[in-house]
């Protein structure tokens, strides 16, 4: 089984878009895949069908989970949102549930909350979740000004934590700027990582199978 943490250089960079595209592409290719959002904030019953965890599940067609494992109402970092809700996020319990849900899957996609060092609780972050799961990290950022710095900071944190880097994905910005189209080459040159892809702006991530083919190769390896 291969476990991939989809993390971002920031919030709202396209993690769920990438996760949905990968989940559908893996399923279409005949792989048993489950996509999970452990913690989602800013949730509400009225918008539950549009939440990240629900959209990920729909992309793979999985039986469970059908939404995020923990849903917190306040649109804050998980540690803060849990405090407001007076809930306790238990890492050990979460890991046991992830293990059970991953049983029988060839690929497990786990979408983090915000960026790599986002506090899930006051004791552990998204990177700790990746380490506990033995996951490789797929870093998602937006192809705009700031992408180089934000990507290199995230890659440095992964290296320090001893987490394998699956690759870097740059999503197309809503409004291109002079750096759009140049950031991938710069990140590769500065980081030494050649597994970098820029994705076009498509409204429907489920129709992006061809665009994410390189990422499938990074995850599955040769002949995967």
Number of C-alpha atoms within 10 A of each C-alpha: 13 16 22 24 29 28 30 31 26 21 15 15 22 21 27 23 22 24 29 27 24 27 31 25 25 23 17 12 12 9 17 18 25 28 36 27 29 22 22 26 22 15 18 14 8 7 9 15 14 13 20 24 27 18 23 32 25 20 21 24 16 16 10 13 19 18 24 24 15 17 21 22 16 18 12 16 20 27 20 18 21 22 15 13 11 9 12 10 17 10 16 10 10 16 15 11 13 19 13 10 17 22 11 13 15 15 21 24 25 26 28 28 27 22 25 26 20 21 19 26 19 12 9 14 19 21 25 18 20 25 17 12 17 16 22 22 29 28 24 31 28 27 26 21 16 13 23 23 13 18 25 16 14 21 24 13 15 21 12 9 13 14 18 17 19 21 20 26 27 27 23 20 18 10 8 13 11 9 15 19 15 15 23 22 15 14 20 16 11 10 13 9 15 13 17 22 18 22 17 12 12 13 9 10 21 18 14 21 18 9 18 20 14 14 20 18 14 16 18 15 9 8 5 10
